[in-house]
Amino acid sequence: MVPWLNGQGTTQVVAETGDWRVSIAEEPLESTFSVIAGYDRLIIPIGSVALELTGPPFSATEDGLDAAIVVRHVIEPLQSFAFPGEWAPTSRAASRTRALNVMARRGVADMMVEIGSSEIPDRSGSVRICLDLATEDALVVPPGELMPPVRPGRCAIISIST
């Protein structure tokens, strides 16, 4: 387990390079996200409870707008939510849960996540990761290699291209 940059939680790294990271975070009842400038982020609750994220609008983090304005996003289990790494919302959950986090360096790597799929076609230069949502076992498929068959409905397929 790796501590979050702000020390408020921990994450288990599934796979990473200098340009992207896939991890599973232990989500406490309440915390604040770490700022990860220059990255785009995607979060998917993989437990049985939703995550509520609150904070200033995304543009307030970039433009220095009035931070007194607050937006609220409720992300249901197995739903994805994308946001810039500069945004550090407060997170709340009804009970402790886990969340899949995918981060990619903006302008360098692109990411795509499909829940319940059995395949994401190989894109030029893409790494694909099949994460079993029940066991949290991961299979990393390098660029150009065929993805073995997986059981639909149980996996998150993450595709990252650079």
C-alpha positions in Angstrom: 0.0 0.0 0.0 1.2 3.5 -0.9 0.2 6.6 1.1 -1.7 9.3 -0.8 0.4 12.4 -1.4 -1.6 14.3 1.3 -1.4 11.3 3.8 -5.2 11.0 4.2 -5.4 7.5 2.8 -3.7 4.7 0.9 -3.7 3.1 -2.5 -2.6 -0.2 -4.0 -0.8 0.4 -7.3 -2.0 -2.0 -10.1 0.3 -0.7 -12.8 2.2 2.5 -13.6 4.8 4.3 -15.7 6.0 7.9 -15.4 3.0 9.0 -17.5 0.1 7.1 -16.0 -1.0 5.0 -13.0 -3.8 2.6 -12.2 -4.5 2.0 -8.6 -7.2 0.9 -6.1 -7.7 3.4 -3.2 -9.0 2.7 0.3 -11.6 5.4 0.6 -12.2 6.6 4.1 -15.5 8.0 5.3 -14.2 11.5 4.7 -11.1 12.8 3.1 -9.7 15.4 0.7 -8.2 14.4 -2.6 -4.5 15.1 -3.3 -3.6 17.6 -5.9 -1.9 15.9 -8.8 -1.1 18.8 -11.2 -0.8 18.1 -14.9 -2.8 14.8 -14.8 -6.3 13.9 -15.8 -8.0 11.6 -13.3 -10.9 9.1 -13.5 -12.4 7.5 -10.4 -14.8 4.6 -10.2 -16.2 3.4 -6.8 -15.9 -0.4 -6.9 -17.4 -1.1 -3.5 -21.2 -1.0 -2.8 -21.5 2.6 -1.8 -21.4 5.9 -3.7 -18.8 8.6 -3.3 -19.8 12.2 -2.9 -17.2 14.8 -4.1 -17.7 18.4 -3.2 -15.5 21.4 -4.0 -15.2 24.5 -6.1 -16.0 24.1 -9.8 -13.2 22.7 -11.9 -12.6 26.1 -13.5 -12.1 27.6 -10.1 -8.9 25.5 -9.7 -7.5 26.8 -12.9 -8.7 30.4 -13.1 -8.6 31.4 -9.5 -12.3 32.0 -9.5 -14.4 32.5 -6.3 -13.8 29.3 -4.3 -16.9 30.0 -2.2 -19.0 28.4 -5.0 -19.3 24.6 -4.3 -20.3 21.8 -6.7 -21.4 18.3 -5.6 -21.0 15.2 -7.6 -22.4 11.8 -6.5 -20.6 8.9 -8.2 -22.6 5.6 -7.9 -20.8 2.3 -7.7 -19.3 1.2 -11.1 -19.9 4.7 -12.6 -16.9 6.7 -13.7 -16.2 10.4 -13.1 -13.4 12.3 -14.8 -11.7 15.5 -13.4 -8.5 17.4 -13.6 -5.7 16.5 -11.1 -5.6 20.1 -9.9 -9.1 19.6 -8.4 -8.9 18.4 -4.8 -12.5 17.8 -3.7 -13.7 16.6 -0.3 -14.9 13.0 -0.5 -17.5 11.4 1.6 -18.9 7.8 1.7 -21.6 6.2 3.8 -19.1 3.4 4.7 -15.5 2.6 3.9 -15.1 1.5 0.3 -12.6 1.1 -2.5 -12.3 3.0 -5.7 -10.4 2.4 -9.0 -8.3 5.4 -9.9 -6.8 6.0 -13.4 -4.5 8.9 -13.9 -2.8 10.0 -17.1 -0.3 12.9 -17.7 -2.3 15.5 -19.7 -1.3 15.8 -23.3 1.0 12.7 -23.1 -1.3 9.7 -22.3 -5.0 9.0 -23.0 -7.2 6.7 -21.0 -10.4 4.8 -21.5 -12.2 2.5 -19.0 -15.0 0.1 -19.9 -16.9 -1.6 -17.0 -18.4 -5.0 -17.8 -16.7 -5.4 -21.2 -14.9 -8.4 -22.3 -12.5 -6.6 -24.7 -11.2 -3.2 -25.7 -9.5 -3.4 -29.1 -5.8 -2.8 -29.2 -5.0 0.8 -30.2 -1.6 1.6 -31.5 0.7 1.8 -28.4 -2.0 1.0 -25.9 -1.6 -1.0 -22.7 -4.7 -2.7 -21.6 -5.4 -3.8 -18.1 -8.2 -6.2 -17.1 -9.1 -5.7 -13.4 -11.4 -8.3 -11.9 -13.8 -6.3 -9.8 -14.6 -9.1 -7.4 -11.0 -10.3 -6.7 -9.1 -7.2 -7.8 -6.7 -9.4 -9.7 -5.2 -7.5 -12.7 -3.9 -8.7 -16.0 -1.7 -6.3 -17.9 -1.6 -6.8 -21.7 1.3 -5.0 -23.4 0.8 -3.1 -26.7 0.3 -5.3 -29.7 -0.5 -8.5 -27.7 -3.8 -10.3 -27.9 -6.0 -10.0 -24.8 -7.1 -13.4 -23.5 -10.8 -14.0 -23.1 -12.3 -12.6 -19.9 -15.8 -13.1 -18.3 -18.0 -10.2 -19.3 -19.5 -8.2 -16.4 -16.8 -8.9 -13.9 -14.0 -6.8 -15.3 -12.9 -3.2 -15.7 -10.9 -2.9 -18.9 -8.5 0.0 -18.8 -6.8 1.2 -22.0 -4.0 3.7 -21.9 -2.2 5.0 -24.9 0.9 7.2 -25.1 
